[in-house]
Amino acid sequence: MRQHNPCYEQIQISLTAKKDDEDIDNDNLNETLHCTTFLSRQTTWIIALLMTIHLILLSNQFLLQNQRNQTRSHTNNETNNEINNQINNEINTEINNEINNEFNNEFNNDNTPIKQKFFLHIGPKKTGSSTIQCSFQKSRNLMASHTSYRYLGRQAGLTCEHHQPEDLNSVLMTETLEGARHLSHEVLTHLRQGNSPLFSSERLSTIITNINTNDPESIDRLATLATIIDSVKQDGFQVKPIVTYRRFYEWVPSYYAQKITVVKSFQTALHSKTPAECRISMRSWFDQVPNCTGFPDISMDQHPLQNVLHHLHQALQLDDVGIVNMHQMLPEDKEDIFLAFVRQQLPGSSKFLQIYGKTIISKNMNTAESKLTDFYHLAFAVLRMEDISISQKNITKSAYTVAKAFQKKYSKIVTVFGGEEKIPIVCLSKEQQTKLLEKSLRFEQELFPEWFAMEGTEIDHRNGFQKYVDRGKFCEWDVTQMLQNKFFKTIAIFILSQL
């Protein structure tokens, strides 16, 4: 119950009298003033008290806030410590992963650990082997730093335009017993250290597929290769051959050009039992393939890759073969056969590929000079003419030297015919082109039935073939018709006489 206060009553009387317009006597007025003064003092104390209480509350709030800040700071420190620990753990994990990579703890796409293998890249010919070898040669130290793969050879040669390390093995390493022992020792040393060595030589595909029972040397070469493979198997490791696939319609003109330009002497070609048509034009050669010696890697009945796969099984009992499909590249491969090779066949190389793309410039290696085939055709046709004397026919210069002599007169040849576009050409006939495309499609379907059945594969194949047609890939100089020009014939004989 609220305590009675006379001052409140007196003030209420005065307020009521004022409201009713009544006069207030002096006694009531004095009493009212006294009470007002008292209450004013009382209110001042109350205000002071309230202010004191307010200051106390502020002080408590400040102390509480300070305590909260200290708590939050402690919590932040703990959080920061947790973050720092997490970062350190991630760094340590990454370092451990790098260390583990050095000891072959890379993983396959299905997250299973990669086992050491001896990778043997064997071509076949004209499938980008020189480009692959040159890129391996350039990046072998980088690869050794970020993967467990070790490139042992072969040397890519002068065409690589890169310093050749002295410890890289040559292509002949697989063809002598001494070389085989040396290579086997290197291979097994790397395998036992937890690494996967890789050796590359397209010549191996020829050794495997061209076995002549009447030629002891061919049998010895295969036996030497087998000793290397057997030594690896006997030590408990796997041998993994890798081959590269190129569509048949692309491979044929490239292979023909290479074989035409590797002939050492026209004397050998002139006295060969091989029909002359085999060395005059690709068109005449195309129908003579079974009768043309000097072209051991081609058959019109199967893709060269099918032949290699067959002999890997028959001669060396190797069935687990990796196939690099140069027509199944991803955007990140940047149309680089080396990047596709590593991505498709060497799992655990993602970091290497990232660094490689930023530090090393790849370059396609064209081992055959542009249009040099035309000059070989021309030189051979000139030497076969009846107008040529016996002394000129018995020229001792290499075929390359003779062909280069005609190449140096290219501008003169163009002038004689009134422009490059007026030089007579001969192309595969429509029937030959149809035959080539049909075989190319059939071989691809036999090699890759699932991929070939996918939408777009066959269309891409046909479109690629048409691009080859449009770019004149199946056309060459018609040297027989060129030599019917008497003025040019005179010039050609003169060029030959200067050698």
LINZIRA-V305490 format. One record per backbone hydrogen bond with DSSP energy under -1.0 kcal/mol. CO is the residue of the C=O (numbers start at 1). NH is the residue of the N-H. E is the energy in kcal/mol with one decimal. If there is no record, write none. Layout:
CO/NH/E + CO/NH/E
//
This chain:
5/9/-1.1 + 6/10/-2.3 + 7/11/-2.2 + 8/12/-1.7 + 9/13/-1.9 + 10/14/-2.0 + 11/15/-2.2 + 12/16/-1.9 + 13/17/-2.4 + 14/18/-2.2 + 15/19/-1.9 + 16/20/-2.0 + 17/22/-2.9 + 25/29/-2.2 + 26/30/-3.2 + 27/31/-2.6 + 28/32/-2.3 + 29/33/-2.6 + 30/34/-2.5 + 31/35/-2.5 + 32/36/-2.5 + 33/37/-2.5 + 34/38/-2.3 + 35/39/-2.8 + 36/40/-2.4 + 37/41/-2.3 + 38/42/-2.8 + 39/43/-3.0 + 40/44/-2.1 + 41/45/-2.3 + 42/46/-2.2 + 43/47/-3.0 + 44/48/-2.7 + 45/49/-3.1 + 46/50/-3.2 + 47/51/-2.9 + 48/52/-2.5 + 49/53/-3.1 + 50/54/-2.8 + 51/55/-2.5 + 52/56/-2.6 + 53/57/-2.7 + 54/58/-2.7 + 55/59/-2.7 + 56/60/-2.6 + 57/61/-2.8 + 58/62/-2.7 + 59/63/-2.6 + 60/64/-2.9 + 61/65/-3.0 + 62/66/-2.8 + 63/67/-2.4 + 64/68/-2.6 + 65/69/-2.9 + 66/70/-2.4 + 67/71/-2.4 + 68/72/-3.4 + 69/73/-3.3 + 70/74/-2.3 + 71/75/-2.5 + 72/76/-3.3 + 73/77/-2.6 + 74/78/-2.2 + 75/79/-2.8 + 76/80/-3.8 + 77/81/-2.7 + 78/82/-2.3 + 79/83/-2.9 + 80/84/-3.3 + 81/85/-2.8 + 82/86/-2.5 + 83/87/-3.0 + 84/88/-3.0 + 85/89/-2.6 + 86/90/-2.6 + 87/91/-2.9 + 88/92/-3.2 + 89/93/-2.8 + 90/94/-2.7 + 91/95/-2.9 + 92/96/-2.9 + 93/97/-2.6 + 94/98/-2.5 + 95/99/-2.6 + 96/100/-3.3 + 97/101/-2.7 + 98/102/-1.4 + 100/103/-1.1 + 100/105/-1.6 + 101/104/-1.8 + 106/114/-2.5 + 108/111/-2.0 + 112/108/-2.9 + 118/240/-2.9 + 119/199/-2.4 + 120/242/-2.3 + 121/201/-2.7 + 123/244/-2.3 + 128/132/-2.2 + 129/133/-2.8 + 130/134/-2.4 + 131/135/-2.1 + 132/136/-2.3 + 133/137/-2.5 + 134/138/-2.3 + 135/139/-1.9 + 139/143/-2.9 + 140/144/-2.0 + 141/145/-1.3 + 142/146/-1.1 + 143/147/-1.7 + 148/196/-3.1 + 150/198/-2.5 + 152/169/-2.7 + 153/200/-2.3 + 157/160/-1.5 + 158/161/-1.6 + 165/168/-1.4 + 169/155/-1.0 + 170/173/-1.6 + 171/174/-1.1 + 172/175/-2.0 + 176/180/-2.8 + 177/181/-2.4 + 178/182/-2.0 + 179/183/-2.8 + 180/184/-2.7 + 181/185/-2.2 + 182/186/-2.1 + 183/187/-2.9 + 184/188/-2.8 + 185/189/-2.1 + 186/190/-2.1 + 187/191/-2.3 + 188/192/-2.5 + 189/193/-1.1 + 190/195/-2.8 + 191/194/-1.5 + 196/150/-2.1 + 197/119/-2.7 + 198/152/-2.9 + 199/121/-2.5 + 201/204/-1.3 + 202/205/-1.1 + 203/207/-2.0 + 204/208/-2.2 + 205/209/-2.0 + 206/210/-2.4 + 212/215/-2.1 + 215/219/-1.5 + 216/220/-2.5 + 217/221/-2.4 + 218/222/-1.7 + 219/223/-2.3 + 220/224/-2.5 + 221/225/-2.0 + 222/226/-2.2 + 223/227/-1.6 + 224/228/-1.3 + 225/229/-1.9 + 226/230/-2.9 + 227/231/-2.0 + 228/232/-1.4 + 229/233/-2.2 + 230/234/-2.8 + 232/237/-2.0 + 233/236/-2.0 + 238/118/-2.7 + 240/120/-2.1 + 241/322/-2.8 + 242/122/-2.1 + 243/324/-3.2 + 245/326/-1.5 + 247/250/-1.2 + 247/251/-2.3 + 248/252/-2.5 + 250/254/-1.1 + 251/255/-3.0 + 252/256/-2.6 + 253/257/-2.1 + 254/258/-1.9 + 255/259/-2.4 + 256/260/-2.2 + 257/261/-1.7 + 264/399/-2.1 + 265/269/-1.4 + 266/270/-2.9 + 267/271/-1.7 + 275/278/-1.9 + 276/279/-2.1 + 281/285/-2.0 + 282/286/-2.5 + 285/288/-1.3 + 288/291/-2.0 + 289/292/-1.3 + 295/298/-1.1 + 303/307/-1.6 + 304/308/-2.0 + 305/309/-2.6 + 306/310/-2.0 + 307/311/-2.0 + 308/312/-2.3 + 309/313/-1.5 + 310/314/-2.5 + 311/315/-2.8 + 312/318/-2.4 + 319/321/-1.5 + 322/243/-2.8 + 324/245/-3.2 + 325/328/-1.8 + 330/333/-1.8 + 331/334/-1.4 + 333/336/-2.0 + 336/340/-2.0 + 337/341/-2.3 + 338/342/-2.5 + 339/343/-2.6 + 340/344/-2.6 + 341/345/-2.2 + 342/346/-2.3 + 349/353/-2.5 + 350/354/-2.0 + 351/355/-2.2 + 352/356/-3.0 + 353/357/-2.2 + 355/359/-1.5 + 356/360/-2.5 + 369/372/-1.7 + 372/376/-1.7 + 373/377/-2.5 + 374/378/-2.3 + 375/379/-2.6 + 376/380/-2.5 + 377/381/-2.4 + 378/382/-2.4 + 379/383/-2.2 + 380/384/-1.2 + 382/385/-1.3 + 385/388/-1.2 + 389/393/-2.3 + 390/394/-1.7 + 392/395/-1.3 + 398/402/-2.1 + 399/403/-2.6 + 400/404/-2.6 + 401/405/-1.7 + 402/406/-1.4 + 403/407/-2.0 + 404/408/-2.1 + 407/410/-1.7 + 409/413/-2.3 + 410/414/-2.5 + 411/415/-2.0 + 412/416/-2.1 + 413/417/-1.6 + 414/419/-2.7 + 419/422/-1.4 + 420/423/-1.4 + 424/478/-2.4 + 426/476/-2.1 + 429/433/-2.8 + 430/434/-2.4 + 431/435/-2.2 + 432/436/-2.6 + 433/437/-2.5 + 434/438/-2.5 + 435/439/-2.2 + 436/440/-2.3 + 437/441/-2.5 + 438/442/-2.2 + 439/443/-2.8 + 440/444/-1.8 + 441/445/-2.1 + 442/446/-2.1 + 443/447/-2.2 + 444/448/-2.8 + 448/452/-2.9 + 449/453/-1.4 + 451/454/-1.0 + 454/457/-1.6 + 456/460/-2.4 + 457/461/-2.1 + 458/462/-2.5 + 459/463/-2.7 + 460/464/-2.4 + 461/465/-2.0 + 462/466/-2.1 + 463/467/-1.9 + 464/468/-1.7 + 465/469/-2.0 + 466/470/-2.8 + 467/471/-2.0 + 468/473/-2.5 + 469/472/-1.4 + 472/475/-1.6 + 474/428/-1.7 + 476/426/-2.7 + 477/479/-1.3 + 478/482/-2.2 + 479/483/-1.9 + 481/484/-1.2 + 482/485/-1.5 + 485/489/-2.8 + 486/490/-2.1 + 487/491/-1.9 + 488/492/-2.8 + 489/493/-2.2 + 490/494/-2.0 + 491/495/-2.5 + 492/496/-1.9 + 493/497/-2.0 + 494/498/-1.0 + 496/499/-1.3
//
